[in-house]
Amino acid sequence: MADIFTSLLWGILSLMFGSFINVCVHRIPRGESIVSPRSRCPYCLTPIRWHENIPVLSYLFLRGRCSHCRRPISARYPLTELSTLILLSAVYMKHSHDFPLLAVSAGVTLILITIFLIDLEHQVIPDVLSLILLVLGCLYSPWNPFLGSETAGRLMSAGLGFLTGSGLMMSVAFVGKKIWRKEALGGGDIKLMAALGPLLGWKGVLLTLAGGSVVGTVLCVILLSLRKIHREDAIPFGPFLTVAAWLLWMNPRWLSVF
């Protein structure tokens, strides 16, 4: 019974965090507070009542429309909540035996989901999110099992990860600008990879960049062939990096390829 209750509580919290991510995705790029004012309709600005703000269920009960102005509510809101539930459930099933690792993994997951959605919608990665990720990685590095078996080695791996992430991405940005004579990589991508360094180490940084590049290239080729995008369209790189980083964090055995 205790396990069932704990799992149920984790699921409820996951949906609530998903709802909070929606607030962050809407407000952070606009420079608005994520604390106040209370949630409101983006069209008529009518405050959303508590029973209209229940994750997933309220969207279904309201039939995807604002109760006041009847304008449609984006399906991104319930999809984000459900996606957060699924990803955090995977985290719980993998790390429930180790509470510190569970807490860090949940934090990493929430930040990466937020970065994914913001970069996908606004093509920007807020510095504050990369900074939080960097601080989390640095604080946890002495105990991070993905960085080695000894404290000294873990700290060194975290430092090398930071230098590799920042240095490699700045090099890619420099070379890309020389070749294509335009910005090939945003500053947000550089900061994101630098922040991932203390979490994943230098090996993880290389694998994240490689994995993100492969996934991004394949998807872009598919979308180009379907004429969903054009060659001149700007494609954010952050979403691909976050997906690769999360998969690697959840599957550290992939680091053994080095």
Secondary structure, 3 states (H helix, E strand, C coil): CHHHHHHHHHHHHHHHHHHHHHHHHHHHHHCCCCCCCCCECCCCCCECCHHHCCCCHHHHHCCCECCCCCCECCCHHHHHHHHHHHHHHHHHHHHCCCHHHHHHHHHHHHHHHHHHHHHHHHCCCCHHHHHHHHHHHHHHHHHCHHHCCCHHHHHHHHHHHHHHHHHHHHHHHHHHHHHHCCCCCCHHHHHHHHHHHHHHHHHHHHHHHHHHHHHHHHHHHHHHHCCCCCCCCCCCCHHHHHHHHHHHHHCHHHHHHC
